[in-house]
Amino acid sequence: MGVIVRVAFLGPEHSFTHMAAEKLFPGAELVPCSSITRVFQLVESYDADYGVAPVENSLEGPVGETLDNLATTMLHVYAALEMRITLVLAGRRGAGKVYGHPHALREAARSLEKLAPGAELVPTPSTSHAARRAAEEGALCVCSSRAAEAYGLEVIAEGLEDGPNYTRFIVLAWRDQPENAERTSIIAAFPDEPGSLYKFLEPFARHRVNLKMIYSRPIQGKPWHYNFYIDLEGSRLDNRVAEALEEAKARSLFLHVLGSYPVYRG
């Protein structure tokens, strides 16, 4: 018998992260976690071979808990998956409470104003948590059609999201895949002085390295100081990327390469 790969994901089962983990690791043993932080912990402690967590949504932007964990972990980004997200409203018609992940509730904000006016919006750790709470309490939830079916909920409306909605999930591991990578993720910080961000970014422009994402997050314990998370096209093994990274590192307080990896779409 072959070795069974063990993959941690943000659960419970039937969350969008669960669906992403199934696409990325068919046939693996999938381990649901109560939080994104717990996903990191299981991989860091070797209790899971890989972890899957959401990192960015096309409508709502970055997932703060994932970015904050990337700032402190030694794990690498091993792969990414960009997946279309379709939200449904499910549960007991007319209920005065709607459960949902904070991103999902904001992605469906306009639809909820029409479908559940005046209802209390209650955030949950994941959309499958929301479906479970709605089933237990006779409430409403924003979730996947799969979660609604799994918890025996009536689907009241589909396609709640305000426009095309994609979430990018990352795979966490103790190594990355630079040999067949199309994207590299880094985290960096710069001196708190005029022009520091420009100076840091200039080498990427000069070496014609395209930046795909840049977000800032507060550094815990250092008010008004920030880490910057940047995704760029190409592998850290590419000469252009390697030279730009080396020059940018010399202009920063620190620069850590989180990984170079392939990006899947599905």
Salt bridges, closest charged atoms under 4 A:
GLU22 OE2 - HIS18 NE2 3.49
GLU22 OE1 - ARG146 NH1 2.62
GLU29 OE2 - ARG6 NH1 2.69
GLU56 OE1 - ARG168 NH2 2.71
GLU60 OE1 - ARG106 NE 2.67
ASP68 OD2 - ARG217 NH2 2.68
GLU82 OE2 - ARG183 NH1 3.82
GLU82 OE1 - ARG265 NE 3.32
GLU137 OE2 - ARG133 NE 2.92
GLU154 OE2 - ARG93 NE 2.88
ASP176 OD1 - ARG236 NH2 2.96
GLU182 OE1 - ARG265 NH2 3.16
GLU202 OE2 - ARG206 NE 2.75
GLU202 OE1 - ARG251 NH1 3.09
ASP231 OD2 - ARG168 NH2 2.97
GLU233 OE2 - LYS212 NZ 3.84
GLU243 OE1 - HIS207 ND1 3.53
GLU247 OE1 - ARG206 NH2 2.54
GLU247 OE2 - HIS207 NE2 2.90
